[in-house]
Amino acid sequence: MSKTGKQSLHRFLRQLSVKEILPLEESDLVGKGHAMGVHVLRRHVSGMTGITQRDEAIKAGAEGSITVAVVGGKLVIPPDNKNLAMLAPKENARLRNELKPSNNDLIIIGFGRDMSHALAGALAAVLSLQGK
């Protein structure tokens, strides 16, 4: 990718509030397969279910996505805000240490048969947040 192309991509990702993209090999949340996490700043809204994000990830060629939100300082999975520390303690620690999310941030994890499909799904899920 050219320097101009990279600059355009970074600008676009900033407009989407993307802070970081992280490969998540051997994720406890998705079992076998490949996963990519996208840290999105301040995009959690009350009542979010993650279903729209999952559907968009699948349309983009991923096997699915998981939406993780930071609510009250805890990583939780909407819509019932199950505490990630209880569901997958190792993954909770990894996401906290590597991404350092803050309240109302989201981590969208796309998963698929390879990293490119996982990333496409995660980014499609992030795009579904626009206008909300």
C-alpha positions as CSV (number, residue, x, y, z in Angstrom):
1,M,0.0,0.0,0.0
2,S,1.3,3.4,-0.9
3,K,2.0,6.1,1.8
4,T,-1.0,8.0,0.6
5,G,-3.2,4.9,0.8
6,K,-2.0,4.2,4.4
7,Q,-2.7,7.7,5.4
8,S,-6.2,7.5,3.9
9,L,-6.9,4.2,5.7
10,H,-5.7,5.6,9.0
11,R,-7.9,8.7,8.6
12,F,-10.9,6.5,7.8
13,L,-10.4,4.3,10.8
14,R,-10.1,7.4,13.0
15,Q,-13.4,8.6,11.7
16,L,-14.9,5.3,12.7
17,S,-13.4,5.8,16.2
18,V,-11.1,2.7,15.8
19,K,-8.2,2.9,18.2
20,E,-6.5,-0.4,17.5
21,I,-6.9,-3.7,15.6
22,L,-5.5,-6.8,17.3
23,P,-5.1,-10.4,16.0
24,L,-6.5,-12.7,18.6
25,E,-5.0,-16.2,18.0
26,E,-6.4,-18.9,20.2
27,S,-9.2,-16.8,21.7
28,D,-11.2,-18.4,24.5
29,L,-14.2,-16.7,23.1
30,V,-14.3,-18.2,19.7
31,G,-12.7,-21.6,20.1
32,K,-11.0,-22.8,16.9
33,G,-10.5,-20.5,14.0
34,H,-9.1,-17.0,13.6
35,A,-10.2,-13.9,15.4
36,M,-9.5,-10.2,15.1
37,G,-10.4,-7.6,17.7
38,V,-11.2,-4.0,16.9
39,H,-11.1,-1.5,19.7
40,V,-13.7,1.2,19.1
41,L,-13.7,4.3,21.3
42,R,-16.9,5.5,23.2
43,R,-19.4,3.7,21.0
44,H,-21.4,1.7,23.5
45,V,-25.0,2.7,23.9
46,S,-27.5,1.4,26.4
47,G,-29.7,-1.3,25.0
48,M,-27.0,-2.5,22.5
49,T,-27.4,-6.3,21.7
50,G,-24.5,-7.1,19.4
51,I,-27.0,-8.8,17.0
52,T,-26.7,-6.2,14.3
53,Q,-22.9,-6.4,14.5
54,R,-23.0,-10.2,14.2
55,D,-25.3,-10.1,11.2
56,E,-23.1,-7.6,9.4
57,A,-20.0,-9.6,10.2
58,I,-21.6,-12.7,8.6
59,K,-22.7,-10.8,5.5
60,A,-19.0,-9.7,5.1
61,G,-17.9,-13.4,5.1
62,A,-17.0,-14.0,8.7
63,E,-18.5,-16.7,10.8
64,G,-19.7,-14.2,13.3
65,S,-18.7,-11.5,15.8
66,I,-18.8,-10.9,19.5
67,T,-19.4,-7.5,20.9
68,V,-17.7,-6.7,24.2
69,A,-18.5,-3.4,26.0
70,V,-16.9,-1.6,28.9
71,V,-19.6,-0.8,31.4
72,G,-18.8,0.4,34.9
73,G,-15.2,-0.5,34.4
74,K,-16.0,-4.2,33.5
75,L,-15.8,-6.0,30.2
76,V,-19.3,-7.3,29.5
77,I,-21.1,-9.0,26.6
78,P,-24.4,-7.3,25.7
79,P,-27.4,-7.5,25.8
80,D,-27.4,-9.0,29.3
81,N,-23.9,-7.6,30.2
82,K,-22.4,-10.9,31.3
83,N,-19.1,-10.3,33.0
84,L,-16.3,-11.4,30.7
85,A,-14.0,-12.0,33.7
86,M,-16.4,-14.8,34.8
87,L,-17.0,-16.2,31.3
88,A,-13.4,-16.1,29.9
89,P,-10.9,-14.8,32.5
90,K,-7.9,-15.3,30.4
91,E,-9.4,-13.4,27.5
92,N,-10.6,-10.7,29.8
93,A,-7.1,-10.2,31.1
94,R,-5.6,-10.2,27.5
95,L,-8.1,-7.6,26.2
96,R,-7.6,-5.4,29.2
97,N,-3.8,-5.6,29.0
98,E,-3.4,-5.3,25.3
99,L,-6.1,-2.8,24.4
100,K,-6.6,-0.9,27.7
101,P,-10.2,0.0,27.0
102,S,-12.1,2.7,28.9
103,N,-15.8,3.1,29.9
104,N,-18.2,3.0,26.9
105,D,-15.6,1.6,24.6
106,L,-16.3,-1.5,22.5
107,I,-14.2,-4.4,21.4
108,I,-15.7,-6.0,18.3
109,I,-14.2,-9.5,17.8
110,G,-14.8,-10.9,14.3
111,F,-14.0,-14.6,13.7
112,G,-13.7,-16.7,10.6
113,R,-11.9,-19.4,8.6
114,D,-8.9,-17.1,8.2
115,M,-7.6,-13.7,9.4
116,S,-8.9,-11.8,6.4
117,H,-12.4,-13.0,6.9
118,A,-12.2,-12.4,10.6
119,L,-11.0,-8.8,10.0
120,A,-13.6,-8.2,7.3
121,G,-16.3,-9.3,9.7
122,A,-15.0,-7.2,12.6
123,L,-14.8,-4.1,10.4
124,A,-18.3,-4.6,8.9
125,A,-19.6,-4.9,12.5
126,V,-17.8,-1.6,13.3
127,L,-19.4,0.1,10.2
128,S,-22.8,-1.0,11.5
129,L,-22.3,1.3,14.5
130,Q,-22.3,4.5,12.3
131,G,-25.3,6.8,12.9
132,K,-26.0,5.3,16.3
